[in-house]
Amino acid sequence: MTLEDFTMQKKNGENLNTQSVLAMRGSGYYSQKTAGAKIAIDATQKLLERALNSLPKSEILRFADFGCADGGTSQELWYNVVQLIRESGDNRPIEMIYTDLASNDFSTLFKSMQGMGKNSELAYQDKFDDIFVHGCGTGFHKQLMPSETLSLGFSATAMHYVSEKPCQIKDHVHMVGADSGERMKFEEQALNDWESILLARGKELMSGGKFICINFGIDEKGQYLGNTGGHSMFEKFRDHWYGHLKNGIINEEEYVSATFPQHYRTVEEFCRPFSESNSLVEKVGLRLNSCSTRLTKCPYRENYETKKNTMTPSEYAKSLIPTTRSWSETVFRTALVGRDPGEIDQIVDSFYENYENEVACNPDGHAMDYIHIVMEIEKV
Ligand SMILES: C[S@@+](CC[C@H](N)C(=O)[O-])C[C@H]1O[C@@H](n2cnc3c(N)ncnc32)[C@H](O)[C@@H]1O
């Protein structure tokens, strides 16, 4: 779908499905500005190493990275995985499938993997023999490869995106601030989506194959991305978007349309499909081997804490806001579709500038710590 089609549907009040236009900021901006996501991915390497020890004995190894964005944040992890395999004397061909939505910037990804990007030393496609990198632009709620052909699936920070917004959130931007009726709709959508995701992976995986995922969610203490004490980032998004409404910069409909198509599942919601009686997920052979929660400290805040004597609050604000922008901007832009592109740029820029100014005035309590729910799933 083009942006024009989306605009038309939006005008007709039809479209809650933002998947056709959803994307992280392109041209490598996402991975360059998202150091925390890379740290969280790198911290998962041990789990992948464990999975490597018991991969199915197939002729080729097929790996998939579901919801890969520009591939930059997981590039080192996959480099290390491939290196370990080759060092162990395993010379089987490796097919690496990067999956994301059709609107994703696959071009940057393919360039990076071929050594044309910034981290050419991690271009494992070039550094090792018999590596075949492919892309898939179909959403992960569907089965993406033939049954019983996937050796190892991985996904980071992606499966909180719901396949469709069940409703707009009237007075907030995210389900964490939704009213109880809206929140229930998001929960139901996310439960159905999670089951679809698991059933699809259950079909794709070979017996003995593993699916390892680290997803945004709500931990046992009620913490989630940007809400681990101090200010809550999503409250700040809401405040500044509301500020634009109050100042007549956006209209009521645009205010409401900026609803993130995301749901942060609790640990219980993540585990529920495995524990239900007559579980469909168990019927396709999936078993949950472990589930834990993990906090990754905001690297931009940590940097500021260590350099407080030399770094000004405004420099800190300049380093923090782009990491929130790299993945959230698409939501605010989409809410403004129908306006002139230059006007959209201006409105979105001033929205993030207002947030940045707030942080620069008083940086206390501003950070974007990550909360992940880490799951090891096996097809038995
Ligand atoms: C926050 S980024 C995470 C990127 C990368 N995995 C990481 O951890 O840095 C989320 C990614 O999920 C993708 N995504 C969202 N919904 C998706 C879907 N239904 N199918 C595939 N990818 C999806 C987005 O386009 C985006 O690239």
The ligand as an SDF file (V2000), in Angstrom:
LIG
                    3D

 27 29  0  0  0  0  0  0  0  0999 V2000
   12.1600   -1.8750   17.4040 C   0  0  0  0  0  0  0  0  0  0  0  0
   12.5060   -2.6500   15.8980 S   0  0  0  0  0  0  0  0  0  0  0  0
   13.5920   -3.9460   16.3940 C   0  0  0  0  0  0  0  0  0  0  0  0
   14.6430   -4.2140   15.3770 C   0  0  0  0  0  0  0  0  0  0  0  0
   15.7160   -5.1940   15.8050 C   0  0  0  0  0  0  0  0  0  0  0  0
   15.1920   -6.5430   15.8790 N   0  0  0  0  0  0  0  0  0  0  0  0
   16.3140   -4.7950   17.1240 C   0  0  0  0  0  0  0  0  0  0  0  0
   16.0680   -5.4520   18.1330 O   0  0  0  0  0  0  0  0  0  0  0  0
   17.0310   -3.8060   17.1570 O   0  0  0  0  0  0  0  0  0  0  0  0
   11.0160   -3.5440   15.5480 C   0  0  0  0  0  0  0  0  0  0  0  0
   10.9870   -4.1100   14.1600 C   0  0  0  0  0  0  0  0  0  0  0  0
    9.8760   -5.0000   14.0450 O   0  0  0  0  0  0  0  0  0  0  0  0
    9.3010   -4.8080   12.7910 C   0  0  0  0  0  0  0  0  0  0  0  0
    7.9230   -5.3320   12.7650 N   0  0  0  0  0  0  0  0  0  0  0  0
    6.8170   -4.8100   13.3360 C   0  0  0  0  0  0  0  0  0  0  0  0
    5.7470   -5.5810   13.0660 N   0  0  0  0  0  0  0  0  0  0  0  0
    6.2010   -6.6060   12.2990 C   0  0  0  0  0  0  0  0  0  0  0  0
    5.5800   -7.7380   11.7110 C   0  0  0  0  0  0  0  0  0  0  0  0
    4.2730   -7.9550   11.8290 N   0  0  0  0  0  0  0  0  0  0  0  0
    6.3420   -8.5960   11.0110 N   0  0  0  0  0  0  0  0  0  0  0  0
    7.6720   -8.3760   10.8680 C   0  0  0  0  0  0  0  0  0  0  0  0
    8.3230   -7.3400   11.4250 N   0  0  0  0  0  0  0  0  0  0  0  0
    7.5870   -6.4530   12.1220 C   0  0  0  0  0  0  0  0  0  0  0  0
    9.3820   -3.3150   12.5730 C   0  0  0  0  0  0  0  0  0  0  0  0
    9.1960   -2.9630   11.2200 O   0  0  0  0  0  0  0  0  0  0  0  0
   10.7900   -3.0530   13.1010 C   0  0  0  0  0  0  0  0  0  0  0  0
   11.7410   -3.1630   12.0860 O   0  0  0  0  0  0  0  0  0  0  0  0
  1  2  1  0
  2  3  1  0
  2 10  1  0
  3  4  1  0
  4  5  1  0
  5  6  1  0
  5  7  1  0
  7  8  2  0
  7  9  1  0
 10 11  1  0
 11 12  1  0
 11 26  1  0
 12 13  1  0
 13 14  1  0
 13 24  1  0
 14 15  1  0
 14 23  1  0
 15 16  2  0
 16 17  1  0
 17 18  1  0
 17 23  2  0
 18 19  1  0
 18 20  2  0
 20 21  1  0
 21 22  2  0
 22 23  1  0
 24 25  1  0
 24 26  1  0
 26 27  1  0
M  CHG  2   2   1   9  -1
M  END
$$$$
